[in-house]
Amino acid sequence: MRRPAISLSLFCFALLMLSGGAPGLSAQGSQVVRGYPVLETPLSQEVLTLLANEISGQIIFNNEVILAGAPWIRSQEEFTDTFYEAQKIYDMVRDYGIETVKLERYSRDREFDYPLQGEFWIIKPEMRLVARLEADAALVASSSGSIDLTGDRVYIPPLSKDDLKNWTEGKAPEQYRDKIALMWSHANRTTAKALDAAGVRGVISFSSRERYFDPDQVVYGRGTYGGMDTLKFGFTISWRQWSELLEDTEGGKQTTVRCKTRIGTYQDKFETVFCWIPGTEPDKKGVIFSAHLFEGYTKRGANDNMSGCVVQLEILRALSKLIAQGALPQPRRSIYFLWPNEISGTYEHFSQNRKLVEQYSVNINMDMVGEALRKNNALFTMTECPNQLPSYLDGLGDVVMNYVWRTNDIVYLPDSPRGRRGGQYFPRPMWEKNGSRDAFRYYIHRATGGSDHICFNSPSVAVPGVELNIWPDQWYHADTDTPDKSDPTQLKRTAFIGAAMAWAAADCSDEVLGKLLDAVSTFGYERVGKREVPAAIRLVENAKPDELEEMTHRALNLVDFATNREMGAIRSIQDVFTGSDGARRTIGDYLGQWHLFREGLHHQILGYARLKAEQLAERFTLDVNAPDEPEPSPLAIKYARVYPAIHPDVRAKEFSAERTEAYQKYLEENPDAIKELKLNASLRRTIQNYLNGKHSVTDIRNWVMAETGKPLAFEPLLKYLEILKATGWITD
């Protein structure tokens, strides 16, 4: 009978507990959930109460209305002077009495189009205005300059590959020439060429997240409508409007429409508001918040992402006030706030302030954090730091969000804190008078992209960052992303979470350190137990007789990778701790327990591999050798002493190795160089992620194999590193 893999998982968990488990558990007291007391965080209850009382979700909501109350059209002055959001949030910071603030302005070598006017009329059989830009901000998807076109409306169903080919070759039905088409989606480049060849003049489409949930929303969209002979524009209307037009067309109603646009072309620019709360150790690493002010200039979303900006504005106001009053001390480390153009503006901030990047320990990015959870059918989420940048921030975020959950939900467990008698009350409610009474829900998931934290996580910057977010978002990138969807209660809770995380890191006293280490280590044990331990067991469990040794070695490498990540998260606290002898000893104790845990995992995996060898030998009546610890190869020994790192000339200045001028020139001169390595783009990106001077070449090989699940030989890895060195990306 085959022993199920789950038995080993349970044994490993028992080993964890016997070997000390998450340090400090036995001393924590009785009410323990997920490894720490229900209400315990690295901060004292006194500090948590100060933050909860000072932070106002209603102030946040009011500021959101001021900054993004409606999706209005920009004034002409904004294009030549300062954009409204940048100037307004800068002024609000100054109005709070905070002088450590800058409005950074940088030119950008490109132009952008901005719709100044858009109108969609039905002319016949009865004149009626369908949409106007001033009231329908997402109307103009794209337009080839300013246009004023009148034509008959026609429905064009989705085009097949054969249709696209035939139309592009001039074989389109004549019935579509000079018409304005209703289509299910906007034209991409291939479709646009076919429509242009067919003589179609424009496209009317709809775009919606869930068209039956909110049939009147319009999602901002784009299409390929520039540089064509006849295809000149694309309009986006709501599902309700579009479907009614389709019904009329399919019902045989002949309709003539008129479409007008006026487009302005302007010089692009970067505008970033940057401010900070000074620490008493200003030359050492602090914490930086980020939230983008702009995502293009047409879309002006309340939740995406003015919510992130105004939540952080309130964190700045609340902490500054508490410090000024003496309720909180000046933090040891500075707390920074960055409000830029999304992604491109963050990279520009780095390139303009390269030395300042060295002052950041961690990044807390907020993107879409204000909507009511129940109204949006959503969860509050945190994306972890990536594997190559392990950080205390993951465990810190978990323990703070756990606090908000256990105090703002009715949790039906014996050890749950209780509210007042006589009903189902939150134990320590955190809500606003004009906000919801929703219970708090959260979820933590693996590192993802999509917002400004990826800029910090770039190997060229190498600052571990998380993203706080609400998902799903029923009004994502839509003209209905307005403040009425936001919830003052959720805004308050988000600000509390961010402020507590930042304060624990920026003022990490020795008292805070012990509880922070508990949170980080506990989160690490849980993460390894859920992810890498079961995956390692499956590798051994599913091995065939001739694969057992290889799969066992892969399993050992996987748990080495996992425990290395968690020890890296513990070590990262040294970026912000006091550095006292006691603090160093405490961190050493935790690392020692993780070393023992790794040894235990090795012992159990090898033991299970021996059992598996016996089972395979019995099943297939052949000799199957029990694997042992792998012996490092000569190359592994040699390159365990080589630590490649990003070259100082490109650090925080260039952000993609393969997009640099030197790299492109190298490929022109050696066109088959990358192809011969047989390293796909995913493997190359993962290799680049680990090039931070802290990982040897041998470590990089091992960790990339563990993370991707793909084999990686030394030879192609070394050749790829030589290419990166030859193009000036790395040094060793």
N, C-alpha and C positions, 0 to 999 in steps of 0.2 A: 504494500500500500504506500503510495507516495505521500510524503509529509507536505501539507499545504504551506505555501510561503508565508501565510499570515502568522504561523507559529513563530517564525524567526523574527517577524516584526515585533510581536509581543515580547519575545525574549530580549530583543535589543532595547525595548522600552524599559523592561525590568532592569537590564544592565545599567541603563541611564540613571534610574532611581538609586540603585545600589552604589553606583560610583559617585554619587553626590548630586546627580541631576542638575537642575538649574540651581546654581549656588544660592544658599540662603533660604531655600524653601522651608526647611524644618524650623527655622527660627522666625518665620513670618507670622505664625499664629494659626488660627483655626479656619477662618473663612478664606479659602484659597480657590480661585477660579482661573483656569488657564495659566496656573503657575504663580499668580500673585493675588494678594488680597483684593476683594471686590472694589474697594474705593481707593486703593493705594496707587500713587503715581510717584515719579521722582520728586515732584513738588509737594510741599506740605499742604494740608487742607487750608491753612490760613492764606497761602498764596493763591490757591485755586479759587477760594471765596472772593478774594480781592479782584481777581480777573473777571469772575462771573458777574460781580456786582457793577464793575466799571464799564465793561463792554456792553454796548447798546445795539441790538439788532435793528431798532427803529431808526437810530441815527444812520446806520449803514443803509437801510432801505431808502431813507430820505435822500442821502447822497447819491444813491443809484438813480433816483428819479431826476435829480439835478443834472447828472452827467449823461444819462441815457434814457430820458423819459419817453422818447419817441424816436422812431427811425427817420428823422428829418434830413433834408438835403442841406449840404454844407453851404455856408456863405462864401462869396468870392474872396473875402479878406483872409479866410483860413488858408488858402493856397499860397498866398504871398507873405503872410505873417505867421501865426501860430495856430495849429489845429485847436478846436474848442476844448477837447478833452484834456490835452496836455497842459494848456494854460490854466484851465479851471482847477484841475487837481493840484497843480503847483500852487495856485493861489490859496486853495483850501489848506494845504500843509502850512503855508505861511500864516494863515489866519489862526491856526492852532498855536501859534507862537513858536513854531519849530523853524529854526534858521539853517539847520544842516540839510539843505535841499538845493538841488541844481536842476535846471531845465537844459538838457543837452540837446544841441541842434547840430546835425551833420548833413552835408549835402549828399546826394545820391546820383550816380551817373546813369540815370534813365528817366523816361517820362512815363506818365500814366494818363489814361483817359478817365473822365468822370462825367456821368450823365447829368446834365443840367435841366433837361426837359424831356418828357416822354408822355405821349398821349396815344390812347388806343380807342378809336371810334368805330361804331357801326354806322355806316352812311345809309345803306338800304337794306331792308325795306323801310326801316324807321330809324331816324337818327338817334343814337344813344351813346353816351360816354361809358366805356367799359372800365377803363383804368387811367389814372393820371399819376405821374411820378411823385408829385408833391404829397399825394395821399397813399401811393402804392410804391414804396421805396425800392422794391425788388423787381419792378416792372421791366426795366431794360437789362436784359441779359448781356447783350453786346450789340454794338452798332458800328458800321463802317462810316464813321463821321456822322454828320447831321443829315437826316433824311426826312422826306415828306412824301410818302407813297400811298397811293390808293389802288386797290385791286380787289378782285373777287376772292372770296374765301373758298378753300378746298381742303378736303381731308386726305392726308397721305399716310397710309398704314406703315408699320415698321418695314424697312426694306431688307430683303434677303441679300446674300452675297452675290447672287446672280443679278438681282436688280441693281445693286451698286455698280457692278461691272458694266452692265448694259447702259445704264444711265450715263455713267462717266464717259462712255464711248459714243454718246450722242443718240442713244436708242430709247430715250425716255418717251412715254406717252405725251402727245402734244397737249393734252387737256390740262397739264400742270404749268404750262408756260405762262409767265406774267402773273401767276397766282400767288396769294399769301396763304401758307399752308398751316393747317392744324396738325401737329405731330405729337406723339407720345413722349418724346424727349428732344432736347436740343441737339443740333447737328455737331458731331465730332468732325475731325478733319476729313475722314473718308466720306462720310455722309454729305458733308458740306460740298465737296467736289461734285458729287453726283447731283445734288439739288441745283447747284450752280449751272451745271451742264444742261439740266432740264429746264432752266429758265425760271426757277422759283425765286421770288423776290424777298421773301422773309418767312420766318417760322414763328408760330404762336404755340407755346407749350405750357405745361404746368410742372411744378415741382413741389412735392409735399413729403413730409416724414411719414405720416399715416393719414391718407386722404379722407378716411371716414371718421377718424378721431377729431380732426380739425379741418373741415373741407374748405375753409376760407383762408388758411395760411398760404403764404408763397415763400418757398425756399429760394434764396439767392442762387442764381445759376449762371452758367456761361456757355458759350458755344463758339464755333469757328465761323465768324461772319466778316472777317477782314480780308482784304486782298482778293475778293471775288468779283466777277464781272456783273452778275445780276443778283446774287444772294447778298443782301445788305444788312440784315438785322435779325435779332431774335428777341421776342417779348416773352415774359413769364407771367402767367396769371394763376389764379387759384384753381383748384380741382373743380369746385362748384361752377365757376365761370366757364372753364374749359369744357366740362362735360355737357353743359347746356348748349354751348356752341356746337359741339359734336352732334348732339341730339338734333339740333336744327339742320345741320348739314346732312346727316343721314336721313332726315325726314324730307329731304328734297327742297328745303328752303334756300333760295338763292340770296346770298348776302354779300354786300360790298363793304369793305373795311378801309379805314384810313389810319396809318401809323406814322407818328412824327417823333423825331428825336433831335436833341441838340446836345452835342458832345463837346466838352472842353478838354484840352490837353495841357498838362501841367508838369513842371519839373518835380520829380519825386524828392523826398527828404526823409531823414530820421529825426524824430522828436521823442526824447526819453526823459522821464522824470525819475531822478535818483536822489534818495535821501537816506538818512541813517540816524540811529541812536548811538552816540559814541560810548564805547566801553572804556573801562579804566586801564585796559591793556590793548590799546588801539592797534598796535603793530602785530598782534597775534590773530589767529583765525577766528572769525565770527560766523554769523548766520545771515543768509540773504534770502529774502522773499522775492518772488517774481510773479507778475500777472500782466498779460499784454493789454495795452490800451487800444491798439489798432489791429484789425485783421482785414487788410484792405481798407479803403476809405468809404466805401458805399455802405457796407453792412455795419450797423451800429447796434449791437445786441446788449440788452440789459444783463442777461445771465452770461452770455458769451461776448465779451468777458468783463463787462464793467463790474459784475459781482465780485470777481477776484480782486480787482483794484480797490473797490470801496471797503471790502472786508479788511484788506491790509491797511488801508487808510485808517480804519478804526483801531486796528492793532497798534499802529503808530501813535495815534492820539491817546489811547488808553494807557499804554505803557509809559509814554512821555509824561502824562499827567500824574500817574502813580509815583513815578520817579521824582518829579518836581515836588510833590507833596511829602516825600520821604516815606511813603508807604512801602515802596520797593527801593532797594539800593541801586546805584548806578551799576549796570551789569559789567562783569569782567570783560566780556567780549562785545564788540559792536554788533548791532542788528541793522542790516541794510534792507532797503526796499527799492525794487527796480520795476518801472512801468514803461515798457517799450512797444514798438511794433513787434508783432508776434514773430519769433524766431529770428528773422533777419535783423531786427533791431537789437535783440539780445546779443547776437554775434557782433554787431557793430559796437555795442558797448564794450565787449571784451577787447576788440581790436584797438579801440580808442583808450582803454584803461588796462593795459596788459599786466602791469604790476599789481593792480588792485585784485586781479583774479586770485593771487596768492593769499588774499585775506579771507577767502571764503572757505569755511569748513563744510557746510552743507547748504543745499538749496531747497526751499519749500515753495513749490510752484502751485498757484491756484488758478484753475481754468474751469469756469462754469460751476460755481459752488453755492448759488443762492436760491435755486428753485425749491418749492415745496415738494417734499419727498412723496407724499400721498398723491398730490395733484399730478405729479409727473410720473407716478408709478416707478419710482427709482430708488436707488441706494446711494449713500455717500460712500465714495471709494477713495482708496489711496493706492497708487502704483508704486511698487518698491523701487529702491535703488537697483541698478543693474548689477549682475554678478561680478563684473570686473571692478566695481567701486563699492565694496561692502561698507555699510555705515550703520552707526548706532541709530540713525534716523528711522529705520524700519521698526525696530522694537519700541522706540520712543513714541512714534505715531500710533502704534497698536495699543500701548498701555493708556495713552491719553484718550483715544477714541473709545476704548473699553470703559473708561471712567464715565464718559458722556452717555454711553449706551446703558450701563448698569444703573445710572441715576436718572435716566430719562426714558424708561421703558418699564413695563410691568413684566418682570422676568419670573416665570413660575418655577422657581428652583428653591430648595430649602435654604441655601446659603445667600439668597438674594437680599439686598437691603430693602427695607420697606418704607413706604410713605406713611402719611397719617392714617389713623384708624378709620374704619367705617367705609371703605371703598377702595377702588383701584387707582391709587395716586402714585405719581412718580416720586421716588425717594428724595431727590434733590432737583426739583424741576428747573429747567433752564429754557424759558420761553418769554415771548413778548406779548403785551396786551393785545396788540393788533396782529399777532402772528398765529400760526397754527398750534394745535396741541398734539401734533404728530409725535409718535414715538421715534426715537433716533435709530437708524439702521446703518450699518457700515460693512464694507467688504474690502479686503486687501488682496491685491493680485500682483502677478509678476510685472516686471518693468515693461512699459509700453512707450510708444512715441506720441506724436501728435501735438505737442505743446512745448513751451520754452524750457522745460526741464531737460529736454534732449540736448540743448545747447550746453548746459552745465555738465551733462554726462558724456559729452564728446571727449574722446581721448586727448584732444588738443587742449582741453580745459581741465577735465578730470576732477570736477567737483560733484560728489554724489548728490543726486536730486530726486525728490519724490514729487508726484502730482496729486493734489486733492481735486476731486471732481465729483459731479453728480451725473449718474448715467442709469438708464437711458434718458435722453432729453427729447421730449415730444415737440419742442419748438427750436431745435438745433438749426442754426443758420437761416432762420425764417424771419419774415417781417413781423411776425407775432411774438418774437423774443423781446417782450416788454415787461416792465416792472410788476405788472399785475400777476405774473407767474411766480414772482419771487416771494419768499416767506421770511419776515423779520426774525422768526424763531430760528430757522435754519441758518440765516446769516449770523445770528448771535453765536450759535453753537460752532459754526465754522471758525469765526474769529477767536473764540475761546480755545479751540483745538490748536490753531496756528500760534496763538500767543503763548500757550502752555508749552508747546514743543520748542518754540524759539527761546523762551526764558530758561527752560531746563538746560538747553545747550549753551546759551550765552552766559549763564551764571552758574556753571557746573561746579559747585562747592564739593568738598569731600562728603558732606551729608547727602547731597543730590547724587553723587557718583555711585554710592552703593545701590540705591534703588534703581538708578539708570542701568547699571550692570545687570541687576536682576531682570529688568524688562527686556534688555537686549539679548541676554543669554536664553531666557525662557522662550522668547520668540524664535530664536535660532534653533533650539531643540525641537520645537513644534514644526518649524519649516522643514528641517532635515528629516524628521520622522514622517512627514506627509509626502515629501517629494523624492529625495534621493535614496533613502533607505528602501522603500518599496521598489523603486526602479532598479536598484542594484540587485535586489533579491530576484526580481523577474529575469534579469540577465542570466543569473546562474540557473534559475528554475527552468528556463526555456532552452538551455544550451543542449546541442547535440553532442554525441561522444567526441567528435573531432574538434568541437568548439569550446569545450569546457574550460580549458586553460585560458584561452583568449577572453571568454566572457567573464571568467573570474577576475582576471586582471583588469578588465574594463569596469567591473563592479567595484573593485578596490580603488581604482582611479576616481570613480564617481563619488565615493564617500570621502576620499581625500579632498576632492574639489569642494564638496559641501561643507566639510568641517573647516577647510581653509577659509571659505567665505565667512563663516560665522566667527572665526577667530579674527578675521580682518575687521568685522563689525565691532568687536570688542576693542581691538587696537585703535580703531578710529576715534574712540573717545579721548585718546591722548591728544587729539587736536584741540580739545577744549577743557581738559581737566586742569587741576591746580598744579600738578607735577610734584606734589609732596611725596615724601617717602611712603607714607601710608597709602596714598592713592596708587602709587606704582606697585606696591605689594599686593593690593587688592586686585588690580588688573592681572598681575601675574598669577594669583590664585585661580582666577576664572579661566585664564588660558591653560593653566595646568589641568584643570578638570576637563577641558575640551581635548587636550592631548590624550588623556586617559580614555575619553569617550571614543576617540578615533581608533586607539589601540583595540578597544573592545569590539568595535565594528569590524575591524580587520579579522580579529579572532573568530567572530561569529560567521563572517562570510566565508572564510577558509574552512571553518568547520562544516558549514552547509555544503560547500563544494566537495568536501570529502564524502559526505553522505550522498551527494548527487553522483559522484563517481561510482560509489558502490551500487546505487540504483541502476545506473546506466550499464555497468558491467553485468549485473544480473539480468537486466532486460534484454541486452543484445549479445550476451555470452561472448564477451571479448574483454581484453584488458583495457581499463581506463584509469590512467594515473591521476591521483589526487593532486590538484594544483598547489603550488606553494607561492610565497611572496615572490614577485618578479625581480629578477636581477637587472639593475640598470645597465643599458648598453653603453659602450664607449662614448657614443655621441651624446647620450643622456648625461653622462658624467661630465663630459667636456663642456656642454652648453648649460649646465646647471650653474655655471659661474659667469655667464654672459647676460647682462641686463639691458636690453635695448630700451631706449626712451625717446619721446618726441624731441626733436631738435629745438633748442632754445629760439632759433630764428623763426620757427613757425608756431610755437606754442601760443595759444590764444590770439593768433593772427590768421592762420589758415585752419579750415575746419573739415576738410576732406582730402585725404592723401591723393586720391585718384582724380581729383579735379584741379590739382595744382598745375601750373604751366610747365614746371619741370617734369612732372609725371607724364603729361600729355606729349611733351617733346620726346621723352624716352620711348614711349610707345610708337611714335612715328618712326623713330630710328630702329626700334626692335619690335616690329608689329606682332610677332608670334610669342613674345616673351611670356605674357600672362597665359595665353592659350596652352603653352607647353607645360605649365605647372599643374593644370587640371584642378585648380582651386576655384570653385564657383564664388560668386559675389558674396554670398552669405558667409562662407568660410573666411574670405579676405577681410570682411568687415569685423568679424569676431576676432581675428588675429589682431587687427588694428586696435580694437578696444583694450587689449591687454598690454599695449606698448606704453607703459607709464613709468618705467624704470624701477618698478617694485617686483616685477615678475621676470624670472630668468627665461631664456629661450625654452628650456626643458619644461618649466612650469606652463609657459604659453601653450606649448604643444599639448600638454596633458589637460589643461583647463579647457582649451578649445574643443578637444575630443569629448570631454565630459559634457560641456554645454550643448554642443550640436548633435552629439551622438554619431558623428561621422569620423572615420579614420583620418589620421593626418600623419604622414611620414615626415621625418626630419628633412629629407632632401628638398621637397618643394617648399617647405616652410623657410628653410635657410635661403633658398634662392629668392623667395618673395621678400624676405627681410633685406637681402642685398639690393633688390630693386628699390625698396623704400629708402635705403641708405644712400644709394646712388642718386636718387632724386631729392635728397636733402630733407626727407621727412623724419628720419630717426638718426640717432647716434648711439654708440655703445661704448 
